[in-house]
């Protein structure tokens, strides 16, 4: 199983499309950080007011826009390219000749894409932390999202890590949804369009599933005690349903 996973990781990162997406993502993160450096403040998109950007809040404030592009474009393009792309091109017919169980191939692909998602998350976290430390004012107080009560700087570290962990979870929800769709829609462009439409449809059904389109506010609210149950229920439920559909379809799909 480890050998298949390593093979999938190599295949993902040996593709020019993956490297181009990764470079585009880094440039996006840098551009948004630079805009915060120029203005010195951040106007929150959901009417919460204006926040002064400092070394403690930059790593999560910058993700307001970054997460939007990440969850709607960058990662779905990566997922569709690797899932639908391999099915549509017939590449998996060659990989299936190896002496492994059928479900192991699909599991290895999903685990490799999960690891790649973590690489994207880790990159933005490192850039945000170092940029905040080097280029932004250092603050002695830390304010959590939507709170007027000052916290100590030591609270910033677990808060930032929690944000990125939850954002990674949301990206994995998108991955599992994509894995189910791609097995029914093998053309990459069509699969991407269906994933986009389905994300909008699910958001109309359950408000917390706006995380599939614009996750920032829902994540910040989920980090607070109140109002987080629906978020976790929707995220966990959608992952479970998508996994069931994905693996059931994979076992029955003719390659």
Secondary structure as GFF3:
##gff-version 3
##sequence-region A 1 255
A	DSSP	alpha_helix	2	13	.	.	.	ID=ss1
A	DSSP	alpha_helix	16	39	.	.	.	ID=ss2
A	DSSP	beta_strand	41	43	.	.	.	ID=ss3
A	DSSP	beta_strand	50	52	.	.	.	ID=ss4
A	DSSP	alpha_helix	58	61	.	.	.	ID=ss5
A	DSSP	alpha_helix	63	69	.	.	.	ID=ss6
A	DSSP	pi_helix	70	74	.	.	.	ID=ss7
A	DSSP	alpha_helix	75	89	.	.	.	ID=ss8
A	DSSP	alpha_helix	92	95	.	.	.	ID=ss9
A	DSSP	alpha_helix	102	135	.	.	.	ID=ss10
A	DSSP	beta_strand	141	143	.	.	.	ID=ss11
A	DSSP	beta_strand	150	152	.	.	.	ID=ss12
A	DSSP	alpha_helix	154	182	.	.	.	ID=ss13
A	DSSP	alpha_helix	188	205	.	.	.	ID=ss14
A	DSSP	three_ten_helix	207	212	.	.	.	ID=ss15
A	DSSP	alpha_helix	216	222	.	.	.	ID=ss16
A	DSSP	alpha_helix	229	252	.	.	.	ID=ss17
###
